[in-house]
């Protein structure tokens, strides 16, 4: 399919309409639309120049949402941002919580939501830590959150 810059921009705007996207997602969508690499480059340049495409903004919003809504840790956020096509440097910066206490508080709240009371045996403790690790928290932070949940000050 041969398209013009106007058609390609229109398609990109339609794709961006419902929600924010990464540059990589827009590029992939426009490739499926049948746009040439030259048209895709021109469209991305236009969209970034006008602020419609901004991977840094996308990464910050994504990280904040995943941290606050889904209780994800920084490692899981980082991995997902890379899979979405965000550059490594931007992904590292966006996945870092504002402070470590914030991340610990989110992990602790997750434990409180998921477990009625602190684990009393090693197997239950292992499951609790495993849950936090799957959510993207580091070993150290997972154990600190568990100790705090158990009433041991860390």
N, C-alpha and C positions, 0 to 999 in steps of 0.2 A: 504494500500500500504506500503510495506516495502522498505525503502530507506536507502542509506548509507550516511555517512557524506559528501562524495564527491558530491553526487547528491543533497543533501540538500544545501550545499554551492553553488553549481552551480545555483540552483533555486533562492537562495537569491541574488547572484550577478546579475542574470538576472532581478530580481525585483528591485534592486537598480540602475540598469543601466540608466533608463530614468531620475531619479531625486532622491534627498535625501529622506530618510524615517526615521520614528521614530523606536525605538526598538519595541514598541508595534505593529506598523504596520507590521514589518518584522515577528514578532512572529505570528500574526494572519494569515499572508499570508502562512507561513510555516505550520501552523496547517491545513489550507485548502489544502495545497499540500500533506498532509498526513504524515508529519514527526512526529516522537515521541518527547516527551518532552525532552528527553535526547539529541537527535540530534539537536533540536531547541536551547537548552542551549549551546551546543558545538559550533553551528554555530554563535550564537550571541556573544559568548566569542571571537571567532576567528575574526569576523567582527569588534567588538569594539576594540580589541587589535591592529588591523591594521589600525584603524581610518576610516573605511568605515561606521561605525554606531556611531553617536555621538549626543545624544539628546540635549546637550547644544548648540552645533553648529547649529543643526536644528532649535531649538527654537529661537536663536538670528537672524538667517537668515529669518525665518518665520516672526518674529516680525518686523524686519526692512522692509521687503517687504510689509506686510499688512499696516504698518504705512505710508510708502512712496507712495505705488501704489494705495492703497484702502482707505487711510485716516481713518484707524481704530484707536480708542483710546485704552488705555492700558487695560481697563476692558474687551473689546471684544477679544483682543488678548489673554489675560490670559485665558478666558473661552474656547477659541478654542484650545489653547495648551493643556489644561487639557483633552478636548475631544479627542485629538490626542494621548493621553497616556503619555504625558510629566509629570514628577514628579512635585508636587506643588512648591517646592523650586526653581526648574529650571524655571518653568513657571512665577513665581513672578519676578525673576531676569530678564528674557528676556523681559517681557512685560513692564517693567519700561522704559520710554524714557530717553535719555541721560540727558535731563534737561526739566523742566516743560515748559520753553519758547518754546522749539521745539514742544511739543505737542499742545500748544496754537496756534502756528503759523500754524500747519497743520489743526487744527480745523477752524481757521479763513479763511484759503485758501479754505477749503471745503465750508464754508458759501458763500464766494465770487463766487465760481464756480456754486453753486446750486441756488443762489438768485441774481438777477440782481441788486437789491438795498436793503438797510436795511428794515426790516419789519416796517410797520407804524401802525399796530393795534395789540392788544393783541393776537388775534387768529394766526396771522402770526408769531409773536414772539414765541408762543407756538409750532408751527410747526417746526420752526428753531431749537429750543432747543430739541424737540423730535427727530429730525433727528440726532443731535449730540449724544443724549443719545443712540439711536439705533446703532450708530457707535462705542459705547463703551467709550464715554467720561463721566467723572463724572459730576454731577449737577453743581458743582462749576466751573469747567473748561468750561462747555457749556455756562453758563451765562456770564462768563468773555469774552469768544470769541464773544458772541452776543453783549455785551456792546461795545467791541472794534470795531466790525463791524458797529455798529450804530454810531460810532464816539465818544463814551464816553470812556475816558481813564480809564483803570483798573490797 
